[in-house]
Amino acid sequence: MNIAIYSPYLDTAGGGEKYMLTIAECLSGENAVDVLLDTHLKTLPLEHIIKKIESLHGLDLSKVNFINAPLGAGSSSLARFFFLRKYDYLFFLTDGSVFWNSAKNGIIHFQRPFDPSGHAGWLDAKLKTWRGAIFNSKFTGEYIQKRWKLSGQVIYPPVTKEHTQILKKKKQIVSVGRFFGFTKSKKHEVMISAFKKLIDTQKISGWSLHLAGGAGVGDMSYVESLKKDSLGYPIFFYPNISLEKRSILYGESSIYWHAAGYGESNPADFEHFGITTVESMMSGCVPVVVNKGGQKEIVEDGVSGLLWDTEDELVEKTLSLIQDEKMLKKLASGAIKHSQLFSKEAFVRSIKKLVFLT
């Protein structure tokens, strides 16, 4: 079987790229799998990109072919039509755009909510050339299927167990999310404010908050402002932490916080899934996360973690966990068990079932 994978932003090596290239990896053992490079990607240092993705996401792409394709800006639609016809399956990670598909089976992957754009008639005609879609969460799928004339199924992203470990727990709360200085979308300020309130209750002792995540050069001033806001409190920052150190941080922490989407009304600003939440659960952390977007699919309230709607609830529910060690251990056990639904093994089974109808 000939299979093609296309992600327009392969060089970002983000969650969407991990999703698509895990499909490539799992299907490459018994099939010819091509990752398609568009007009933008073929100008970049391919070998460096592949090594970055393999090391960052723990993938083996040695059996995958990376080839130039008539896709992207300035490409010929006619050349694309004839080029794609040879494929039995084409998996496409959309950035909100759609093109005419000529592969036998075309599957569009949606990582987040998008509203349709362009002429409705043209879009409908293009969508008819695709077999269907796969979504990273029910949240994303429900949004898309209400607005696009395209049906599909949810296949949760693959979360790699190898990046997690369970260690002796400390009095630590951890949160992992990129320090976006422009959008501030991970709501670090909210978590810092909540933790300061938690400390100020004087009902806990020895607890600390640990904030980790990627940060570009332009984000460092934001990190510095967060540090300034945290002065006098046991709050620690880890911009651009390594996978090894992040694994230790997860493993030693007892509670995980996630706040992306808090105070927002636009679904595009919610967390569409939440890989770091699952990683924390695999590590034995109890997730205490905002009751929005994909987070409420990952966490069963009162079984594998706790959900909150207001900052005061975040403080109150965290305090109740800290004061009830029996409940903390119970929810940690539930988190570990529930996290297996989002494992790489579960993802591979779902993809193979989709392709081979088994």
N, C-alpha and C positions, 0 to 999 in steps of 0.2 A: 504494500500500500504506500502511495506517495502522499506525504503530509507536509504542509507548509505552515509556518508560524510567522506572524508579522506584528511587531510592536514598534510604533514610530519613534519611541523614546528609549530605545535599548540602552543608550549610553548613560541614562540616569540610574540604571541598576536598582530601581525601587521595587516596591511590593508588586506592582503590575508586571514588571519584567520577571520577577521571581515566579509569579504565577504562570506566565506564558512559557518560560524556559523550563519549568518543571514539567509542563506538558511535553515539551520537546525531548527532555531527558527520558521520561517514562515510556514514550512511544518509539524512541530511536533504537531500542534493542532489536526489534523485529520488523521495523519499517524504515523506509528512506525518509528522513526528516530534514527539511531545509528551513533554516531561519532566513527570512528575506530581508535584505538590506536595501533601503530606499535611497533616493538621491541625496539625502542628508547623511544617512548612516555610512554609506560607502566611502565618504570622504574622511572618516574618522579612523583612528588607530585601532583596528579590529582586534588584534591580538591582546592589546591592553584591556579592552572592554570585556573580552571573554574571560581573561584571568581575574578581573575585578569581580565579575558576576559569580564565577565559580568559587572564589575564596569567600565572598560576602555571604553567599546563600548556600554554600555547601553542595553545589551541583557538579555532575560529571557530564560535560558536553562533548566528550571525545568522539562520540558516534554521530554527532550532529553536523550538518553541512551549513556553512554560512555563505550565501550567494547573493550577488547583485540582482535586483529585480526592478522592473519598470513601475515603481511606486513612488509616491511623494511628489513634491512640487516640481512642475515642469515635465512630468512623465507623460507618455503617450497612453491614452485610454485604450486605443486599438491594440498596441503592443501588450498592454496589461491583460486584455481580454484573452489573447492567444497564449500568453505566458501562463496564466493561472489554470487554463483548461486541463493541464496534465495532472493536476492534483486531485486526489480523492477527498481530501479534507484541507480546508484553510481555516486556521484560527487567527482572528484579528482582534487585537486590543484597541478599541476605539478611543479616540480623544474627543468624541462627540460627532465626528464625521463618519460618513459611510460612502463606499464606492460600489460600482457594479461588480458583482462577483461572478466568475465563470468557472470556478472549481465545482466539482460534483456536489460537495457538501461544504457550505460556508457557515462558520460559527463565529458570532461576534461576542467578545467578552467586554462586559461593562464593570468597571471598578468603582464607579460612583454615579450618582444621579446626573443625567444630562437632559435638558429640554431640547426637543427637535428644533433644528434651524434650517433655513432655506425654503425653497418652494415645496409645499406639501405633496403635490403630485409627483414631482421628481423623487422625493424621498421615499414615498410609498412604492414607486416602481423599483427603486434600488433595493429596498428591503425585501421585495418578493424574490430577489435572486439569492437570498440567504436562507439557510435551513432554519436557523433559530439563534438563540443567545444563551450564554451562561453568565450568571451573576455571582458576585463575591458574597452576597448576603440577601436575605429576604427583603431587607430594607431597600437595597438598591433595586432588586428585581421588581418589587411592587411599584416603585416609582416609575421605572422604565416602562413597564407593561401597561400602565395607565395612560402613557403619553406617546408611546411608539407603537406602530402596528407590527409588533414582533413579540412572539412568545418564547419562553425559555425555561431554564431550571437553575436552581441554586447549587453551585459547587463551591464550598467554602475554601478559602486559600490554604495552601499547605504550610503548616507551622512545623519547623524542624526541631525535633527533640534534642538533637545533638548540640544545640545552642543553649540548652538548659541543664540545670542540675539542682538537686535538693541537698542543701547543706544545713549545718546547725543554725537554727533561726536566732536572729537577734531582734532587738527592739527597733526595727527599722520599717519605715514606709518608703516604697520606691515608686517612681513614675518614669516611664521611658517614652519620649516623644521629641521630635525635632524642635529646636529652639528657633521658630520662625519669627524673626524680628519684625517683619513687615505685617504679617497677618495676626501674629500672636494666637494662632488657632488652637494650640494645645493647652491654652488657659493656665499657664504656669502661675500667673498672678493669683488666680482663684485658689489654687492649691496652697500657695504660700500663705495667703490670707487665712485659709481654713486651718492650716497647721499652727499658725501663730495663735489662733483662737483656742485650738486644742491644748497648746502648752499653757496658755493663760488661764485655763480652768483650774490649773494646779492639781488636777486629779490623776495625772500620769507622771511617771519619772523615768528618765533615761531614754526616751524615744527620740528618734531623729528622722528627718525627711531627706531623701536622696533623689535628685532630679538629673536624669541622664538623657542624652540624645545628640543627634548630629547638629552641627552649627557651621555655617559658612562664614567667610571673613566678614560679610555684612551683618551677620547675626550676633557678633561678639559684643557689640555695644548693648544689645538687648540683654545678653547674659550678665553683663556687668551691672545693668540697672536692677536685675532680679537679685543679684548678690547684695546690692546696696539695700534693697527692700527687706532682705533677710537678716540683716545685721542684728546680733544679739540672740539669735535663735539657732538651734542645731540643724541647719539646713545646708546641704552640700550639693555641689554642682559637678557634672561630668560631661562637658561638651566633647563630642567626637570620641567617646569611650570605645575601646576595642571590644570585639565580640567576647573574648576571654574574660575581661574584667566585668562586662555586662552580665555574663553568665553567673559570675560570683555574686554580683550585686543582687540579682534575682534570687539566687540560691540562699543567701543569708537574710533576705528580707521576709517579714511576716505578712505584710499587707501591701497591696498594690492599689494605687490611685490612678484614675483616668477622668479627665474633665472636658475633653474636646467636644464642642457642641453646646456646652452650658451657656445659657443666655442668648442663643441663636435661634432664629426662626426659619432660616433658609436651609432646607435639607442638604444642600451641597456643602454646608459648613459643619454638618454632623460627622462623626466618625462612621465611615461606611462599613467597616468591619471591626478591626482592632487586633492586629497580630500581636502587638506587645502585651495586650491583656491575656491572650492565650499563652504566650511564652511565660508570663508570670504565674499562671495557673499550673502549667506543667512543672514549674519550679516550686510549687507548694505554697505560693502566696495566696492570700485571700483577696480577691478583687473587690474593691468598693468603688463602683464606677457610675458615671452619669447615666440616667435612665433615658437614653436617646440613641437613635441610629442603630448601628450594628451591635453596640455594647449590650443591649438588652436581649439580644439573641445568644450571645456568648455566655452571659451570666444568668443562672436561675436564682432569682432572689430568695435568699434564705436557705438555699441548697448548696450552691457552688460559689456564693459570694453575696454581695449586697448592692442594691441600686439606690441612687439618691436623686432628688429633684432640685434641692436647694443647697446652698453652701452650709446652712445650719444643719441640714440633714446629714451632710457629709461629715461634719464634726461629731454630731450625736451618734451616728451609726459606727463611726470609727472608734469612738470612746467606748461604746457598748462592747465592741469586739475586744478591745484592749483589757477591759475589766472582766471579761468572761473567757478565761483560757479554754474551757471546755468547748464553747461555741467556736472559738478561733480554730481549734484543732479539727472540729467537725467540718467546718466550711473549707478548710485547707484540703481535707481528704476528698470532699465533694468536688473541689476545683480540679484536683489532679485527675479524678475519674472523668469528669465532664470534658476536660481538655482533649481527651483522646478522639473526640468527634471531629477535631480539626487537625489531626495529624497528617503528615505527608502520605502515610500509607492509605488513609481514608480518601485523600485527594486522588491518588493514583488509581484506586479502585473505581472511583466515580468517573474519571476520564476514560478509562478503558471500557467501562460499561457504555458510556456515551458513544464511543467510536466503534466498538465491536458488538454492541447491543447484547452483551452477556450479563 
